[in-house]
Amino acid sequence: MDLDGAFTVRQIKRGPIESDKALRRQVKMPKDLCTPLAMETSGTLFNLKMLSRPATSKKFVDVWSRRVAATSKPSDCQICECLPDRDGGPTTLCHPCISPNLQKFIDDLNRFEQNPELDPSWTAGADGMGTPKEYRID
């Protein structure tokens, strides 16, 4: 389930995956730490117990992968490494070239420089660059 609706193995049909809004209202939200995080970040909760049911596991994986693919966004830059897992097998570990927090800071800084009226504590200097008032040196 996500904020918009619930997903079932009956959504195996091809084409864009659509959540069931009516079913979502009937699903009881788990009371754990992952649920609010998933809902606030446009994520989705899936019941992995479905993988243990041979009759539905393939359909579950199909719906799960289509939901992930529907909202995933490729990174502009990432670094991937091939590392051994605890049994010595290969595992791929990827991370962005720049941390998401630093990227958000840079995006906010660029946005405020282009639109200083967005933040009253932001002033444009003689060079046209934005500077927070508390750090302004004239």
C-alpha positions in Angstrom: 0.0 0.0 0.0 1.0 3.6 -0.5 -0.8 6.9 0.2 -3.0 6.5 -2.8 -4.2 2.9 -2.5 -3.4 -0.7 -2.0 -1.9 -3.3 -4.3 -2.8 -7.0 -4.7 -1.5 -9.9 -6.7 -4.6 -9.5 -8.9 -2.9 -6.5 -10.5 -0.7 -8.8 -12.5 -2.1 -7.4 -15.8 0.4 -5.5 -18.0 0.4 -1.8 -18.4 0.7 0.9 -15.7 0.1 -0.3 -12.2 -2.7 1.4 -10.4 -3.5 1.2 -6.7 -7.0 0.3 -5.4 -8.2 3.4 -3.5 -11.3 1.6 -2.0 -9.2 -1.3 -0.7 -6.7 1.1 0.8 -9.4 2.4 3.2 -10.0 -1.1 4.4 -6.3 -1.9 5.1 -5.1 -1.5 8.7 -1.9 0.6 8.9 0.9 -1.2 10.8 2.1 0.7 13.9 5.8 0.7 13.4 8.6 3.0 12.4 8.8 2.1 8.7 5.1 2.9 7.9 5.2 6.7 8.5 8.6 7.0 6.8 7.3 5.1 3.8 4.1 7.2 3.6 6.0 10.6 4.0 8.5 9.8 1.3 6.1 8.5 -1.3 7.1 5.0 -0.5 5.2 1.8 -0.5 4.7 -1.0 2.1 4.6 -4.6 1.0 3.9 -7.7 3.0 7.0 -9.9 2.3 5.1 -12.9 3.8 3.6 -13.1 0.3 7.0 -14.4 -0.9 6.6 -17.6 1.2 3.4 -18.6 -0.6 4.3 -20.6 -3.7 1.0 -19.9 -5.4 1.3 -16.1 -5.3 5.1 -15.4 -4.9 5.7 -14.8 -8.7 2.7 -12.5 -9.0 3.7 -10.7 -5.9 7.2 -10.1 -7.2 5.7 -8.8 -10.5 3.5 -6.3 -8.8 6.2 -5.3 -6.3 8.8 -4.6 -9.1 6.3 -2.7 -11.3 5.4 -0.5 -8.3 9.0 0.2 -7.6 9.8 0.9 -11.3 6.7 3.3 -11.5 8.2 5.8 -9.0 11.9 5.2 -9.1 14.1 8.0 -10.4 17.6 7.3 -11.7 20.5 9.1 -10.0 22.4 11.6 -12.2 25.6 10.2 -10.7 26.4 7.1 -8.6 29.3 5.1 -7.6 28.9 1.3 -7.5 31.3 -1.2 -6.0 31.3 -5.0 -6.1 31.8 -6.2 -2.6 31.8 -9.7 -1.1 28.8 -10.6 1.1 29.3 -12.6 4.4 29.4 -15.8 2.4 32.0 -14.5 -0.1 29.5 -14.0 -2.9 29.3 -10.8 -5.0 27.1 -7.9 -3.8 26.7 -4.6 -5.6 26.6 -1.5 -3.4 25.7 1.8 -5.0 25.5 5.3 -3.5 25.1 8.8 -5.0 28.2 10.8 -5.8 26.9 13.5 -3.5 24.8 12.9 -0.4 21.1 13.6 -0.6 21.3 16.1 2.3 24.1 18.0 0.6 22.3 17.9 -2.8 19.1 19.3 -1.1 21.2 22.1 0.5 22.7 23.0 -2.9 19.3 22.9 -4.6 17.8 25.2 -1.9 20.8 27.6 -2.2 20.3 27.8 -6.0 16.6 28.3 -5.6 17.1 31.2 -3.1 19.8 32.8 -5.2 17.3 32.8 -8.2 14.3 33.9 -6.1 15.5 35.8 -3.0 11.9 36.8 -2.2 11.3 33.2 -1.2 13.1 33.8 2.1 13.0 37.3 3.8 16.3 36.6 5.5 18.0 36.3 2.1 19.5 39.4 0.3 21.2 39.9 -3.0 24.7 41.3 -2.9 26.3 43.7 -5.3 27.6 40.7 -7.3 24.0 39.4 -7.6 24.8 36.4 -5.4 22.4 35.7 -2.5 23.7 35.9 1.0 21.8 35.3 4.2 21.4 38.7 6.1 23.1 37.3 9.3 26.2 36.5 7.2 26.2 39.6 5.1 29.4 41.6 5.1 29.2 45.0 3.6 
